[in-house]
Each structure stands twice: as C-alpha cells, then as structure tokens.
C-alpha cells in the first residue's frame, strides 16, 4: 500500500536530497584532496641503512657560516633529506652548560637502538649528559679539542 | 388553481430538471475523481523519484564516508599531509605542553607536521612553532600554548604575523622581533 504524502512532505524530502548531495560533494572534494596528497611511509632504518644514508648525504660538505649556515641548518638539511627518503630521523637540540644550544640528528635503528650523528662531520656521537660535547662525545674529529665547562651537555630534546 | 394537466406538466419538468442535475453532478464528481486520481499518481511518481534519488545519494554518501575514513587512517609511520579542517580540529583538541609532544601527538594520528624554528632579531632569538603542509590551504603554522595562527614572513615583525581567533594581533612588540629566518624541520 502506498503512503500518500502532501506536497509539503515531498518538498521536505527534496530538501533532504539537496542536503545529502551537498554533503556528498563536500566529502568527494575532501577525498580528492586526500587522494592527491603526498603519503609518507616512514621507517626506522637498520644501523647499516642509517650509516649508508649518512655516507651518501652531502650536507657535511657545506661550509659553516656562524649566522647563516650553522649547526641548526646542517641538522635541518640532514633530517629533511632523510625524511624525504622516508627514513625516520630526529632533529636533536642539545642544551649546553654555558654555550649556545647545539643541533644534531638521530636515528632509532632497528638493530642497534638510537644513534646520534653530528651532521657537520657525519660522525657517530657518543652522547652523554654531563660530558663535554666537543671534547668527549665527538672523539675522532675533535681529538685535540680542549675541554670547556661551557660545552658540558645539560639536556637534550629529540624531535621525531 | 393548478389543474391536473398543469400538475403533470410541472411534475415532468421537475423530473427532467432532477435528471439533468443528477447527471451533471455525476459528471462533475466523475471528472473530480479522475483529476484526483491523476494528481495522486503524479504525487506518487514524484515521491518514487525523490525516494530513489535520496537512496542513491545516501548510498553514495555512505560509500564516500567509508573511503574518507580509510584515507584518514594513519600512524607515526604512515603519515600524510592533512586537510586544513583536520589541522584545526587537532590544534583545538590537543593540550600538549611542549612542541615535541604536540608533534608526536599529530604524527601518532598520521598527520605529517614539522618543527618550525623562527629566528628573530639581531641576537637570533629562537621561537618554536608547529607547521602543517595542508592539502587544501598550504602551509599553516601555530603557536604551542595559545593555538594562535602565525603567518611568518622574513623581514616582518613576529607580533604582526600572529593572529588570534578574531583575526587580531594579540601581542605588542617590546623587543626586536624581526624575523630573520624560518627553519622548517620535517
């Protein structure tokens, strides 16, 4: 048996159709935006992959300029280059006892845990709070570096 | 006095009038019934079409909602650039006390975001923001605690780049806050 509706009721249904079509259009637009958006499938590298990435990355060849291209820029570039290759990389901000903060990068390797890299030299850093960063944590490139209390690591923040 | 003959005549006329009237009433009611039936059929057809259209639209809507949910899924390893609407929703709901935590929370929801370091003045004073490259409205920057939107431009005073919900500059400049550089770390 058919239900008889008035024109007013039909008009309500028509309005509901208009609203549904509008909602549908809005969702379709969002779907299109999301379909065209960039997707990132990040991964934590193995130790070997991290080292290989660092070896191939040429950021360390850039020249240091105190105000224009300092540790922050080195770290930013290494981090962004790694992320472009979908390698999960952390930007690390190091707070020193007396000097300005320093920046480096880190990888959470799947086989050897977190490794810290000094992006100006591509060295693996033996990062330890309470030690002089340049004299004690970066051993190979800075072996003649004189210990300075201002360079003692107070804390650090990892931004993944 | 009406004689018998006249009476018969009048009676015949009356009968004819009654017959004609009845026939006319019958015709009118018949016509009305037909029209009512036609109108009813028209309404039924319109209703059928409307219901079909509504069902189709609702099916499409359900289908698209499912697709949208699939596209919105993500975690810290499966990231995507978000919609502006998602960013606003995230920013308004998240109560992180540090940029690090805010970035972590956004990434845990699959929203790709960046640490943004703003360098200001001669002494390169540092200020950190969170940034999103939205798919529909480009790069969007937010302050951590206030959720104010920031539109940073090199060479401009930082306080002039910050806007509250009413679109006003909430800060007054009390030091050299000219933006020297904007560093985006993904």
Contacts between the chains, C-beta under 8 A, distances in Angstrom:
chain1	res1	chain2	res2	distance
A	2	B	44	5.8
A	4	B	40	6.7
A	4	B	43	6.9
A	4	B	44	7.7
A	5	B	43	6.6
A	5	B	47	5.6
A	7	B	43	7.3
A	10	B	43	6.9
A	10	B	46	5.8
A	10	B	47	6.0
A	10	B	50	6.1
A	13	B	47	7.4
A	13	B	50	4.6
A	13	B	51	7.1
A	13	B	54	6.3
A	14	B	50	5.9
A	16	B	54	6.2
A	17	B	50	6.4
A	17	B	53	5.2
A	17	B	54	5.0
A	17	B	57	5.9
A	20	B	54	6.6
A	20	B	57	4.0
A	20	B	58	6.0
A	20	B	61	5.8
A	21	B	57	5.4
A	23	B	61	6.0
A	24	B	57	6.0
A	24	B	60	5.2
A	24	B	61	4.8
A	24	B	64	6.1
A	27	B	61	6.9
A	27	B	64	4.4
A	27	B	65	6.4
A	27	B	68	5.6
A	28	B	64	6.0
A	30	B	68	6.0
A	30	B	83	6.0
A	30	B	85	7.9
A	31	B	64	6.2
A	31	B	67	5.6
A	31	B	68	5.7
A	31	B	71	6.4
A	33	B	83	6.1
A	33	B	135	4.5
A	33	B	136	5.1
A	34	B	68	7.5
A	34	B	71	4.3
A	34	B	72	7.4
A	34	B	80	7.0
A	34	B	83	6.9
A	34	B	135	6.5
A	35	B	71	7.0
A	36	B	135	7.0
A	37	B	80	5.4
A	37	B	81	4.6
A	37	B	82	8.0
A	37	B	135	4.1
A	38	B	80	6.9
A	38	B	81	5.6
A	38	B	112	7.9
A	39	B	78	7.4
A	39	B	79	7.4
A	39	B	80	5.0
A	40	B	78	7.5
A	40	B	79	4.2
A	40	B	80	6.8
A	40	B	112	5.8
A	41	B	77	6.6
A	41	B	78	5.9
A	42	B	76	7.2
A	42	B	77	4.8
A	42	B	78	7.7
A	42	B	79	6.4
A	43	B	77	6.4
A	67	B	124	6.8
A	72	B	117	6.7
A	72	B	183	6.1
A	73	B	183	7.2
A	75	B	185	7.6
A	76	B	183	5.4
A	76	B	184	7.6
A	76	B	185	5.0
A	79	B	185	5.5
A	79	B	186	6.9
A	80	B	184	7.9
A	80	B	185	6.8
A	80	B	186	5.4
A	83	B	186	4.6
A	88	B	77	7.2
A	91	B	115	6.2
A	91	B	185	4.6
A	157	B	100	5.7
A	158	B	100	7.3
A	159	B	99	7.4
A	159	B	100	5.6
A	159	B	103	6.1
A	159	B	115	4.7
A	159	B	185	6.7
A	160	B	76	7.6
A	160	B	103	7.2
A	160	B	104	6.6
A	160	B	107	7.1
